[in-house]
Amino acid sequence: MAAQSGNTKAGENDRIPRHIAIIMDGNGRWARKRGLPRTAGHAVGAENFRKIATTCKNMGMDYLTVYAFSTENWKRPTEEVGAIMKLLKKYLDEAIETMARDKIRMKIFGNVEGLSAELQEMVAKTDAISAGYEGFQANICLNYGGRDEIVRAAMRYARDCAEGKAPAELTEDSFSSYLYSAGIPDPELIIRTGGEKRVSNFLLWQCAYSEFYYTDVLWPDFGPEELEKALEAFRIRERRFGAV
Ligand code: FPP
């Protein structure tokens, strides 16, 4: 664990992780509590993602990775899947307009070929814009599964072997370069909102040394003050670790 602690930034009392990841759970329950359709919860959740991403950037973090749509989420009712895809399209559209101005890079982690042609085109655009500068990066996991990511990495490695392009030795580091997260430090902190205490196939390789923070707060209610609570819990754990 010590090896990963060195990733954090700043001084002893205000450690800011370089990379945090979030399982944004609880949109449906948030909506139901208000007598609204589940899709209304996703819309507020998407807005909240924007707010939290801006907060992370302003705090000086380098990466925020969020779980927006898993390989398993296709099993949801068609109408709900459609609504989430529509939100993602709207969000990517707006991001294409504003990311250069706001200096936010964006990367999609996931099986992009499984998305609509229109979404695939937008992903290509955000990749091209992101390549143009450095700075805070938001990673959106879309049609993503941790096991799927590892299997795909293994297949890409096998292909490189067959073509004589594989690294001489397969190490944890060289294997990592085949993952969606190639070149990005592992998240020091993973937050899950909405009360469940599961990892749900999220960043299975990358979470090896992450601290986990679970909260009952539903994602649309997880504002900057809740993020600060998670960071404080993270700092306390780091300090305790230092004392041992
Ligand atoms: C979990 O809540 C949320 C999702 C599966 C979808 C998350 C999608 C968004 C926030 C919209 C788009 C995202 C971005 C990044 C623009 P749930 O539906 O499982 O809630 P429940 O557990 O209360 O049913």
Boltz pocket constraint, residues with backbone or C-beta under 6 A from the ligand:
constraints:
  - pocket:
      binder: B
      contacts: [[A, 24], [A, 25], [A, 26], [A, 27], [A, 28], [A, 29], [A, 30], [A, 41], [A, 42], [A, 43], [A, 45], [A, 46], [A, 49], [A, 66], [A, 67], [A, 68], [A, 69], [A, 73], [A, 84], [A, 87], [A, 88], [A, 91], [A, 140], [A, 194]]
      max_distance: 6.0
